[in-house]
Amino acid sequence: MIHVQLVKFILAGGTAAAANFGSRILLSLWLPYEAAIVVAYLIGMLTAFVLNRAFVFTQVENTLGSQVSWFIAINLAAVLQTLLISLLLARVLFPAIGMEFHPETLAHAVGVAVPVITSYLGHRRFTFRTRIP
């Protein structure tokens, strides 16, 4: 059985990922690919924090400052995952197999999806920690 909180996290994350992904495409009109990924990730991260705090993890015991600190730390690890996977796919794997159909866009989509579970576990345990009865 899927935990309701995980489903809400995935929906909030999906919304944040759409903000991330869409903004990366727009930002790529003005920024290099790597910089666009990082700035887009920050946009997605802000969207995710607001949605998670408002709709997913509604009964937390730690302070807002603690939540923000943990959220940033966990998302820094996730952005590294996103960046490394995106670059590995776009710059190494896709060229090696001759894939030419939107390699940066597809690589970024995979890169954004990878940290979903690790982020959920980190945010549940640290960012939006609750007392367990």
N, CA and C atoms as an extended XYZ file, in Angstrom:
399
Properties=species:S:1:pos:R:3:atomname:S:1:resname:S:1:resid:I:1 pbc="F F F"
N         0.843       -1.189        0.000 N   MET     1
C         0.000        0.000        0.000 CA  MET     1
C         0.884        1.246        0.000 C   MET     1
N         0.600        2.168       -0.880 N   ILE     2
C         1.380        3.396       -0.979 CA  ILE     2
C         0.904        4.366        0.092 C   ILE     2
N         1.838        4.908        0.819 N   HIS     3
C         1.555        5.877        1.870 CA  HIS     3
C         1.027        7.166        1.246 C   HIS     3
N        -0.063        7.715        1.795 N   VAL     4
C        -0.682        8.928        1.263 CA  VAL     4
C         0.319       10.083        1.216 C   VAL     4
N         1.155       10.183        2.234 N   GLN     5
C         2.142       11.255        2.274 CA  GLN     5
C         3.126       11.146        1.105 C   GLN     5
N         3.517        9.937        0.758 N   LEU     6
C         4.420        9.743       -0.381 CA  LEU     6
C         3.747       10.177       -1.679 C   LEU     6
N         2.461        9.870       -1.833 N   VAL     7
C         1.728       10.286       -3.032 CA  VAL     7
C         1.672       11.813       -3.112 C   VAL     7
N         1.383       12.465       -1.988 N   LYS     8
C         1.371       13.934       -1.966 CA  LYS     8
C         2.759       14.491       -2.284 C   LYS     8
N         3.797       13.845       -1.746 N   PHE     9
C         5.173       14.276       -2.015 CA  PHE     9
C         5.477       14.165       -3.506 C   PHE     9
N         5.058       13.081       -4.116 N   ILE    10
C         5.300       12.883       -5.547 CA  ILE    10
C         4.537       13.926       -6.365 C   ILE    10
N         3.309       14.242       -5.969 N   LEU    11
C         2.544       15.273       -6.688 CA  LEU    11
C         3.184       16.655       -6.529 C   LEU    11
N         3.592       16.983       -5.305 N   ALA    12
C         4.288       18.259       -5.084 CA  ALA    12
C         5.599       18.273       -5.854 C   ALA    12
N         6.311       17.160       -5.804 N   GLY    13
C         7.574       17.047       -6.524 CA  GLY    13
C         7.386       17.118       -8.028 C   GLY    13
N         6.300       16.538       -8.510 N   GLY    14
C         6.004       16.607       -9.940 CA  GLY    14
C         5.746       18.042      -10.387 C   GLY    14
N         5.034       18.783       -9.561 N   THR    15
C         4.789       20.196       -9.857 CA  THR    15
C         6.101       20.972       -9.839 C   THR    15
N         6.920       20.711       -8.826 N   ALA    16
C         8.226       21.374       -8.731 CA  ALA    16
C         9.132       20.955       -9.888 C   ALA    16
N         9.076       19.694      -10.263 N   ALA    17
C         9.884       19.214      -11.389 CA  ALA    17
C         9.457       19.888      -12.689 C   ALA    17
N         8.149       20.098      -12.855 N   ALA    18
C         7.665       20.794      -14.049 CA  ALA    18
C         8.185       22.236      -14.065 C   ALA    18
N         8.178       22.879      -12.907 N   ALA    19
C         8.735       24.235      -12.812 CA  ALA    19
C        10.227       24.208      -13.142 C   ALA    19
N        10.921       23.215      -12.610 N   ASN    20
C        12.352       23.040      -12.865 CA  ASN    20
C        12.601       22.817      -14.355 C   ASN    20
N        11.929       21.852      -14.900 N   PHE    21
C        12.145       21.433      -16.281 CA  PHE    21
C        11.797       22.551      -17.265 C   PHE    21
N        10.631       23.149      -17.063 N   GLY    22
C        10.195       24.227      -17.955 CA  GLY    22
C        11.102       25.437      -17.882 C   GLY    22
N        11.497       25.784      -16.679 N   SER    23
C        12.376       26.945      -16.547 CA  SER    23
C        13.761       26.660      -17.147 C   SER    23
N        14.230       25.415      -17.075 N   ARG    24
C        15.529       25.072      -17.686 CA  ARG    24
C        15.492       25.295      -19.190 C   ARG    24
N        14.396       24.933      -19.799 N   ILE    25
C        14.274       25.125      -21.244 CA  ILE    25
C        14.306       26.615      -21.584 C   ILE    25
N        13.563       27.411      -20.833 N   LEU    26
C        13.573       28.859      -21.074 CA  LEU    26
C        14.935       29.471      -20.760 C   LEU    26
N        15.509       29.077      -19.626 N   LEU    27
C        16.806       29.628      -19.230 CA  LEU    27
C        17.910       29.282      -20.231 C   LEU    27
N        17.779       28.145      -20.897 N   SER    28
C        18.786       27.735      -21.875 CA  SER    28
C        18.845       28.669      -23.076 C   SER    28
N        17.831       29.518      -23.224 N   LEU    29
C        17.878       30.521      -24.288 CA  LEU    29
C        18.934       31.586      -23.990 C   LEU    29
N        19.257       31.762      -22.692 N   TRP    30
C        20.197       32.808      -22.281 CA  TRP    30
C        21.434       32.288      -21.550 C   TRP    30
N        21.356       31.097      -20.979 N   LEU    31
C        22.446       30.574      -20.159 CA  LEU    31
C        23.015       29.297      -20.761 C   LEU    31
N        24.279       28.978      -20.445 N   PRO    32
C        24.812       27.665      -20.829 CA  PRO    32
C        24.014       26.545      -20.133 C   PRO    32
N        24.017       25.378      -20.715 N   TYR    33
C        23.245       24.222      -20.218 CA  TYR    33
C        23.469       23.983      -18.736 C   TYR    33
N        24.727       23.933      -18.304 N   GLU    34
C        25.038       23.636      -16.905 CA  GLU    34
C        24.453       24.683      -15.959 C   GLU    34
N        24.611       25.952      -16.301 N   ALA    35
C        24.075       27.030      -15.461 CA  ALA    35
C        22.547       27.004      -15.455 C   ALA    35
N        21.951       26.734      -16.601 N   ALA    36
C        20.488       26.650      -16.682 CA  ALA    36
C        19.950       25.535      -15.796 C   ALA    36
N        20.660       24.411      -15.744 N   ILE    37
C        20.231       23.306      -14.877 CA  ILE    37
C        20.236       23.754      -13.420 C   ILE    37
N        21.278       24.418      -12.998 N   VAL    38
C        21.397       24.825      -11.588 CA  VAL    38
C        20.344       25.874      -11.228 C   VAL    38
N        20.168       26.896      -12.063 N   VAL    39
C        19.175       27.940      -11.771 CA  VAL    39
C        17.766       27.348      -11.790 C   VAL    39
N        17.493       26.503      -12.759 N   ALA    40
C        16.186       25.852      -12.829 CA  ALA    40
C        15.948       24.984      -11.599 C   ALA    40
N        16.993       24.332      -11.127 N   TYR    41
C        16.853       23.507       -9.932 CA  TYR    41
C        16.473       24.369       -8.732 C   TYR    41
N        17.052       25.560       -8.630 N   LEU    42
C        16.705       26.463       -7.531 CA  LEU    42
C        15.236       26.886       -7.604 C   LEU    42
N        14.745       27.137       -8.795 N   ILE    43
C        13.326       27.473       -8.978 CA  ILE    43
C        12.456       26.305       -8.549 C   ILE    43
N        12.827       25.114       -8.964 N   GLY    44
C        12.088       23.924       -8.557 CA  GLY    44
C        12.166       23.685       -7.060 C   GLY    44
N        13.322       23.962       -6.466 N   MET    45
C        13.518       23.756       -5.029 CA  MET    45
C        12.603       24.685       -4.213 C   MET    45
N        12.511       25.935       -4.603 N   LEU    46
C        11.629       26.865       -3.906 CA  LEU    46
C        10.173       26.420       -4.027 C   LEU    46
N         9.787       26.015       -5.216 N   THR    47
C         8.434       25.512       -5.439 CA  THR    47
C         8.170       24.290       -4.563 C   THR    47
N         9.119       23.380       -4.500 N   ALA    48
C         8.967       22.158       -3.701 CA  ALA    48
C         8.846       22.471       -2.212 C   ALA    48
N         9.663       23.385       -1.697 N   PHE    49
C         9.599       23.714       -0.271 CA  PHE    49
C         8.218       24.242        0.092 C   PHE    49
N         7.732       25.187       -0.676 N   VAL    50
C         6.432       25.796       -0.384 CA  VAL    50
C         5.323       24.740       -0.439 C   VAL    50
N         5.307       23.916       -1.468 N   LEU    51
C         4.261       22.892       -1.606 CA  LEU    51
C         4.363       21.816       -0.531 C   LEU    51
N         5.582       21.367       -0.231 N   ASN    52
C         5.744       20.336        0.799 CA  ASN    52
C         5.329       20.837        2.174 C   ASN    52
N         5.706       22.046        2.484 N   ARG    53
C         5.372       22.611        3.794 CA  ARG    53
C         3.865       22.828        3.919 C   ARG    53
N         3.228       23.250        2.845 N   ALA    54
C         1.801       23.565        2.887 CA  ALA    54
C         0.899       22.336        2.775 C   ALA    54
N         1.307       21.333        1.998 N   PHE    55
C         0.386       20.237        1.686 CA  PHE    55
C         0.844       18.836        2.061 C   PHE    55
N         2.135       18.608        2.227 N   VAL    56
C         2.623       17.248        2.435 CA  VAL    56
C         2.985       16.998        3.891 C   VAL    56
N         3.862       17.814        4.420 N   PHE    57
C         4.345       17.646        5.792 CA  PHE    57
C         3.741       18.769        6.641 C   PHE    57
N         2.509       18.597        7.042 N   THR    58
C         1.767       19.692        7.675 CA  THR    58
C         1.921       19.754        9.188 C   THR    58
N         2.410       18.705        9.818 N   GLN    59
C         2.552       18.697       11.269 CA  GLN    59
C         4.004       18.402       11.628 C   GLN    59
N         4.810       19.449       11.642 N   VAL    60
C         6.228       19.291       11.909 CA  VAL    60
C         6.566       19.779       13.304 C   VAL    60
N         7.658       19.242       13.844 N   GLU    61
C         8.064       19.635       15.194 CA  GLU    61
C         9.266       20.567       15.195 C   GLU    61
N         9.995       20.662       14.116 N   ASN    62
C        11.184       21.513       14.097 CA  ASN    62
C        10.845       22.914       13.569 C   ASN    62
N        11.721       23.858       13.831 N   THR    63
C        11.494       25.255       13.481 CA  THR    63
C        11.606       25.488       11.979 C   THR    63
N        11.093       26.617       11.528 N   LEU    64
C        11.188       26.980       10.122 CA  LEU    64
C        12.653       27.075        9.700 C   LEU    64
N        13.493       27.650       10.553 N   GLY    65
C        14.923       27.757       10.234 CA  GLY    65
C        15.562       26.395       10.037 C   GLY    65
N        15.220       25.463       10.902 N   SER    66
C        15.730       24.100       10.772 CA  SER    66
C        15.214       23.447        9.488 C   SER    66
N        13.947       23.668        9.186 N   GLN    67
C        13.366       23.113        7.962 CA  GLN    67
C        14.102       23.643        6.728 C   GLN    67
N        14.326       24.940        6.706 N   VAL    68
C        15.012       25.554        5.559 CA  VAL    68
C        16.434       25.001        5.435 C   VAL    68
N        17.139       24.907        6.566 N   SER    69
C        18.519       24.403        6.540 CA  SER    69
C        18.579       22.972        6.012 C   SER    69
N        17.737       22.104        6.545 N   TRP    70
C        17.723       20.718        6.087 CA  TRP    70
C        17.278       20.622        4.637 C   TRP    70
N        16.281       21.425        4.272 N   PHE    71
C        15.786       21.399        2.895 CA  PHE    71
C        16.906       21.750        1.922 C   PHE    71
N        17.660       22.775        2.256 N   ILE    72
C        18.777       23.188        1.398 CA  ILE    72
C        19.843       22.096        1.334 C   ILE    72
N        20.200       21.526        2.478 N   ALA    73
C        21.239       20.492        2.504 CA  ALA    73
C        20.839       19.272        1.677 C   ALA    73
N        19.619       18.813        1.860 N   ILE    74
C        19.156       17.628        1.124 CA  ILE    74
C        19.064       17.935       -0.365 C   ILE    74
N        18.628       19.139       -0.695 N   ASN    75
C        18.516       19.498       -2.106 CA  ASN    75
C        19.856       19.797       -2.764 C   ASN    75
N        20.851       20.200       -1.981 N   LEU    76
C        22.189       20.326       -2.557 CA  LEU    76
C        22.704       18.958       -2.995 C   LEU    76
N        22.453       17.957       -2.177 N   ALA    77
C        22.831       16.594       -2.569 CA  ALA    77
C        22.040       16.159       -3.805 C   ALA    77
N        20.764       16.523       -3.851 N   ALA    78
C        19.934       16.143       -4.990 CA  ALA    78
C        20.338       16.880       -6.266 C   ALA    78
N        20.707       18.163       -6.148 N   VAL    79
C        21.118       18.894       -7.349 CA  VAL    79
C        22.418       18.323       -7.907 C   VAL    79
N        23.290       17.855       -7.029 N   LEU    80
C        24.505       17.192       -7.510 CA  LEU    80
C        24.153       15.911       -8.263 C   LEU    80
N        23.195       15.149       -7.718 N   GLN    81
C        22.734       13.949       -8.423 CA  GLN    81
C        22.179       14.339       -9.797 C   GLN    81
N        21.336       15.355       -9.817 N   THR    82
C        20.708       15.802      -11.058 CA  THR    82
C        21.749       16.249      -12.074 C   THR    82
N        22.680       17.071      -11.638 N   LEU    83
C        23.697       17.592      -12.540 CA  LEU    83
C        24.595       16.475      -13.078 C   LEU    83
N        25.062       15.604      -12.185 N   LEU    84
C        25.948       14.521      -12.620 CA  LEU    84
C        25.262       13.573      -13.591 C   LEU    84
N        24.034       13.203      -13.295 N   ILE    85
C        23.321       12.275      -14.173 CA  ILE    85
C        23.017       12.941      -15.514 C   ILE    85
N        22.569       14.209      -15.471 N   SER    86
C        22.273       14.929      -16.708 CA  SER    86
C        23.508       15.036      -17.596 C   SER    86
N        24.638       15.405      -16.993 N   LEU    87
C        25.865       15.545      -17.777 CA  LEU    87
C        26.379       14.200      -18.277 C   LEU    87
N        26.317       13.179      -17.425 N   LEU    88
C        26.758       11.851      -17.836 CA  LEU    88
C        25.965       11.364      -19.043 C   LEU    88
N        24.652       11.543      -18.986 N   LEU    89
C        23.827       11.106      -20.103 CA  LEU    89
C        24.045       11.971      -21.342 C   LEU    89
N        23.971       13.306      -21.174 N   ALA    90
C        24.039       14.211      -22.330 CA  ALA    90
C        25.416       14.271      -22.970 C   ALA    90
N        26.457       14.147      -22.149 N   ARG    91
C        27.812       14.351      -22.685 CA  ARG    91
C        28.585       13.050      -22.939 C   ARG    91
N        28.147       11.948      -22.296 N   VAL    92
C        28.907       10.696      -22.433 CA  VAL    92
C        28.051        9.585      -23.048 C   VAL    92
N        26.995        9.183      -22.349 N   LEU    93
C        26.230        8.012      -22.778 CA  LEU    93
C        25.485        8.237      -24.091 C   LEU    93
N        24.707        9.314      -24.189 N   PHE    94
C        23.929        9.541      -25.404 CA  PHE    94
C        24.822        9.700      -26.644 C   PHE    94
N        25.927       10.480      -26.567 N   PRO    95
C        26.815       10.539      -27.737 CA  PRO    95
C        27.430        9.172      -28.074 C   PRO    95
N        27.736        8.390      -27.047 N   ALA    96
C        28.353        7.080      -27.278 CA  ALA    96
C        27.424        6.130      -28.023 C   ALA    96
N        26.118        6.274      -27.806 N   ILE    97
C        25.165        5.391      -28.495 CA  ILE    97
C        24.555        6.059      -29.731 C   ILE    97
N        25.019        7.282      -30.021 N   GLY    98
C        24.563        7.979      -31.217 CA  GLY    98
C        23.178        8.593      -31.108 C   GLY    98
N        22.697        8.790      -29.905 N   MET    99
C        21.372        9.381      -29.729 CA  MET    99
C        21.442       10.890      -29.977 C   MET    99
N        20.646       11.366      -30.918 N   GLU   100
C        20.679       12.778      -31.282 CA  GLU   100
C        19.346       13.485      -31.079 C   GLU   100
N        18.321       12.766      -30.613 N   PHE   101
C        16.998       13.360      -30.422 CA  PHE   101
C        16.926       14.053      -29.068 C   PHE   101
N        17.089       15.349      -29.032 N   HIS   102
C        17.010       16.174      -27.816 CA  HIS   102
C        17.781       15.576      -26.637 C   HIS   102
N        19.063       15.320      -26.803 N   PRO   103
C        19.820       14.645      -25.740 CA  PRO   103
C        19.866       15.430      -24.421 C   PRO   103
N        19.999       16.740      -24.482 N   GLU   104
C        20.066       17.514      -23.236 CA  GLU   104
C        18.720       17.515      -22.517 C   GLU   104
N        17.639       17.623      -23.267 N   THR   105
C        16.303       17.631      -22.658 CA  THR   105
C        16.001       16.283      -22.006 C   THR   105
N        16.267       15.199      -22.717 N   LEU   106
C        16.010       13.871      -22.153 CA  LEU   106
C        16.939       13.569      -20.970 C   LEU   106
N        18.188       13.970      -21.084 N   ALA   107
C        19.136       13.758      -19.990 CA  ALA   107
C        18.693       14.509      -18.738 C   ALA   107
N        18.226       15.734      -18.922 N   HIS   108
C        17.772       16.526      -17.785 CA  HIS   108
C        16.520       15.919      -17.156 C   HIS   108
N        15.606       15.403      -17.973 N   ALA   109
C        14.398       14.764      -17.437 CA  ALA   109
C        14.761       13.585      -16.530 C   ALA   109
N        15.694       12.764      -16.968 N   VAL   110
C        16.147       11.634      -16.145 CA  VAL   110
C        16.847       12.146      -14.890 C   VAL   110
N        17.693       13.165      -15.054 N   GLY   111
C        18.418       13.732      -13.924 CA  GLY   111
C        17.503       14.293      -12.855 C   GLY   111
N        16.403       14.893      -13.241 N   VAL   112
C        15.440       15.448      -12.289 CA  VAL   112
C        14.691       14.327      -11.564 C   VAL   112
N        14.420       13.225      -12.240 N   ALA   113
C        13.629       12.137      -11.645 CA  ALA   113
C        14.394       11.310      -10.618 C   ALA   113
N        15.689       11.204      -10.786 N   VAL   114
C        16.477       10.290       -9.953 CA  VAL   114
C        16.381       10.557       -8.449 C   VAL   114
N        16.513       11.800       -7.967 N   PRO   115
C        16.555       11.993       -6.519 CA  PRO   115
C        15.195       11.987       -5.806 C   PRO   115
N        14.130       11.554       -6.438 N   VAL   116
C        12.804       11.597       -5.813 CA  VAL   116
C        12.770       10.813       -4.496 C   VAL   116
N        13.193        9.578       -4.487 N   ILE   117
C        13.087        8.737       -3.284 CA  ILE   117
C        14.070        9.186       -2.204 C   ILE   117
N        15.307        9.461       -2.578 N   THR   118
C        16.274        9.898       -1.564 CA  THR   118
C        15.843       11.220       -0.941 C   THR   118
N        15.276       12.102       -1.724 N   SER   119
C        14.800       13.375       -1.194 CA  SER   119
C        13.615       13.179       -0.254 C   SER   119
N        12.676       12.319       -0.642 N   TYR   120
C        11.515       12.054        0.225 CA  TYR   120
C        11.977       11.544        1.583 C   TYR   120
N        12.847       10.571        1.572 N   LEU   121
C        13.318       10.003        2.836 CA  LEU   121
C        14.051       11.045        3.679 C   LEU   121
N        14.887       11.846        3.055 N   GLY   122
C        15.605       12.888        3.784 CA  GLY   122
C        14.682       13.947        4.352 C   GLY   122
N        13.716       14.377        3.554 N   HIS   123
C        12.798       15.408        4.036 CA  HIS   123
C        11.875       14.868        5.124 C   HIS   123
N        11.459       13.651        4.987 N   ARG   124
C        10.583       13.060        6.007 CA  ARG   124
C        11.324       12.904        7.333 C   ARG   124
N        12.561       12.483        7.260 N   ARG   125
C        13.346       12.217        8.477 CA  ARG   125
C        13.936       13.476        9.099 C   ARG   125
N        14.355       14.445        8.275 N   PHE   126
C        15.089       15.595        8.799 CA  PHE   126
C        14.378       16.941        8.593 C   PHE   126
N        13.998       17.256        7.375 N   THR   127
C        13.455       18.581        7.082 CA  THR   127
C        12.131       18.828        7.790 C   THR   127
N        11.188       17.933        7.609 N   PHE   128
C         9.844       18.107        8.151 CA  PHE   128
C         9.541       17.018        9.190 C   PHE   128
N        10.471       16.838       10.090 N   ARG   129
C        10.396       15.778       11.093 CA  ARG   129
C         9.161       15.958       11.975 C   ARG   129
N         8.528       14.841       12.301 N   THR   130
C         7.380       14.822       13.202 CA  THR   130
C         7.619       13.791       14.298 C   THR   130
N         6.938       14.005       15.390 N   ARG   131
C         7.013       13.020       16.475 CA  ARG   131
C         6.207       11.790       16.066 C   ARG   131
N         6.764       10.654       16.336 N   ILE   132
C         6.049        9.402       16.058 CA  ILE   132
C         5.423        8.948       17.374 C   ILE   132
N         4.082        8.823       17.393 N   PRO   133
C         3.389        8.450       18.656 CA  PRO   133
C         3.757        7.078       19.151 C   PRO   133
